[in-house]
Amino acid sequence: KAAFINFISDEEWKSIEPVSSWFGPSSFLMSSMSALFKLSMWIRHGHGYLTENLGIPVWGSYALFGLATLFLGMVLGLVSEVLGAD
């Protein structure tokens, strides 16, 4: 507590460099990190729903997410190939 009070009263905060715009809350980098965090929470919620509410074993939930990942990768690859072929 004393160190914080000294930090304020001695105006040591003036010597701290500002945060780079790359790490600002509205930057592309932080927005991407936020989206990945939201995706991970959605996946966690989905796993809980599959195992707790539907009674699917944990390995079954992992298998479903693995298959969904493969399928999504194939679809995105196909779309990328179709859009890239001019």
GUGU-313146 format. One record per atom (N, C-alpha, C): y, z, x negated. Coordinates in steps of 0.05 Angstrom, whole numbers, plus 5000, padded with zeros to 4 digits. Atoms other than C-alpha are relative to their C-alpha. Last residue first. Example, Ala and Ser with C-alpha at 12.3 -4.5 7.8 and 13.67 -1.06 7.14 Angstrom:
// residues 2
    yy    zz    xx
  4976  4999  5016
  4979  5143  4727
  5022  5014  5015
  4976  5000  4982
  4910  5156  4754
  5024  5000  4982
END
This chain:
// residues 86
    yy    zz    xx
  4980  5018  4989
  4661  3777  5196
  4993  4972  4997
  5008  5028  5003
  4602  3824  5187
  5020  4982  5014
  4993  5010  5027
  4634  3892  5176
  4993  4971  4996
  4970  5002  5004
  4637  3910  5250
  5007  4988  4973
  4989  5019  4981
  4563  3894  5260
  5030  4996  4997
  5009  5027  5008
  4541  3929  5197
  5012  4979  5018
  4985  5007  5024
  4583  3991  5212
  4993  4972  4990
  4972  5006  4993
  4556  3993  5282
  5016  4992  4976
  5000  5025  4985
  4485  3988  5256
  5028  4992  5009
  5005  5022  5019
  4497  4042  5204
  5000  4973  5014
  4976  5004  5016
  4528  4087  5256
  4997  4978  4980
  4981  5013  4982
  4468  4077  5302
  5026  4995  4985
  5007  5028  4995
  4419  4090  5246
  5020  4986  5017
  4995  5015  5025
  4456  4153  5223
  4992  4971  5004
  4972  5005  5002
  4458  4178  5295
  5007  4984  4975
  4993  5020  4980
  4383  4168  5302
  5030  4994  4998
  5010  5027  5008
  4369  4204  5236
  5009  4978  5020
  4985  5008  5024
  4414  4263  5255
  4991  4972  4990
  4973  5008  4990
  4384  4267  5325
  5017  4990  4976
  5003  5027  4987
  4314  4267  5294
  5027  4990  5010
  5006  5019  5021
  4334  4325  5248
  4997  4972  5011
  4974  5005  5014
  4367  4363  5305
  4995  4980  4977
  4982  5015  4982
  4304  4355  5347
  5026  4994  4986
  5010  5027  4999
  4259  4376  5288
  5018  4983  5018
  4994  5014  5025
  4301  4437  5275
  4991  4971  5001
  4972  5004  4999
  4296  4457  5349
  5009  4985  4974
  4996  5022  4981
  4221  4447  5346
  5030  4993  5002
  5007  5025  5015
  4216  4490  5283
  5005  4976  5018
  4979  5006  5020
  4253  4545  5320
  4995  4974  4986
  5003  4985  5025
  4205  4543  5379
  5022  4991  4980
  5011  5018  5021
  4232  4515  5445
  4998  5016  4974
  5025  4990  5012
  4240  4570  5497
  4988  4981  4979
  5021  5019  4994
  4292  4532  5538
  4973  5008  4988
  5000  5007  4971
  4343  4588  5542
  4977  4982  5007
  4999  4977  4982
  4332  4623  5475
  4997  4992  5030
  5020  4980  5006
  4309  4568  5428
  4999  5023  5020
  5027  5012  5001
  4345  4507  5455
  4979  5022  4996
  5007  5008  4973
  4408  4546  5474
  4971  4990  5001
  5005  4976  4984
  4411  4581  5407
  4992  4993  5028
  5025  4988  5010
  4404  4515  5370
  4992  5025  5016
  5022  5017  4990
  4458  4484  5413
  4973  5010  4991
  5003  4994  4972
  4505  4542  5398
  4977  4984  5012
  5011  4973  4998
  4492  4535  5324
  4996  5007  5029
  5029  5002  5007
  4503  4460  5328
  4987  5027  5002
  5013  5013  4978
  4569  4471  5365
  4970  4997  4994
  5003  4980  4978
  4590  4523  5313
  4987  4987  5024
  5021  4981  5007
  4575  4474  5257
  4996  5021  5022
  5026  5013  4997
  4615  4420  5292
  4977  5019  4993
  5006  5001  4972
  4674  4467  5300
  4973  4986  5005
  5007  4973  4991
  4671  4483  5226
  4993  5000  5030
  5027  4994  5010
  4668  4409  5208
  4991  5028  5009
  5019  5016  4984
  4729  4395  5252
  4971  5006  4992
  5001  4988  4973
  4768  4452  5220
  4980  4986  5017
  5016  4975  5002
  4751  4426  5151
  4997  5014  5026
  5028  5008  5004
  4775  4357  5171
  4982  5024  4998
  5010  5009  4974
  4840  4386  5198
  4971  4992  4999
  5006  4977  4984
  4848  4424  5133
  4991  4993  5028
  5022  4985  5012
  4841  4361  5091
  4993  5024  5018
  5025  5014  4994
  4884  4318  5137
  4976  5016  4990
  5008  5022  5017
  4941  4368  5132
  4973  4988  5008
  5001  5025  4985
  4965  4409  5192
  4992  4976  4982
  5017  4999  4976
  4948  4478  5164
  4998  4973  5015
  4985  4990  4977
  4976  4462  5094
  4983  4999  5025
  5014  4976  4989
  4926  4454  5038
  5015  5012  5023
  5028  5007  4996
  4945  4383  5017
  4986  5023  5014
  5002  5012  4973
  5019  4401  5027
  4971  4992  5006
  4998  5030  5000
  5013  4446  4967
  4996  4990  5028
  5026  5013  4997
  5024  4520  4979
  5004  4970  5001
  5008  5006  4973
  5091  4546  4954
  4973  4986  5000
  4998  5028  4994
  5095  4575  4883
  4991  4995  5029
  5025  5013  4992
  5104  4650  4879
  5005  4971  5008
  5011  5014  5023
  5165  4675  4840
  4974  4986  5007
  4983  5024  5006
  5205  4693  4903
  4988  4984  4977
  5009  5023  4984
  5149  4739  4927
  5016  4975  4994
  5019  5015  5016
  5165  4787  4870
  4990  4975  5015
  4998  5028  4994
  5225  4810  4909
  4983  4982  4982
  4992  5011  5026
  5223  4880  4878
  5004  4969  5002
  4975  4988  5009
  5223  4910  4948
  5010  4988  4974
  4978  5007  4982
  5170  4863  4975
  5027  5010  4989
  4999  5029  4999
  5120  4867  4918
  5023  4990  5017
  4986  5009  5024
  5136  4940  4909
  5003  4970  4999
  4972  4992  4996
  5117  4953  4982
  5016  4992  4975
  4988  5019  4981
  5052  4913  4972
  5030  5007  5004
  4997  5026  5014
  5034  4952  4908
  5014  4980  5019
  4976  4998  5018
  5048  5018  4944
  5005  4974  4986
  4976  5000  4983
  5000  5000  5000
  5025  5000  4982
END
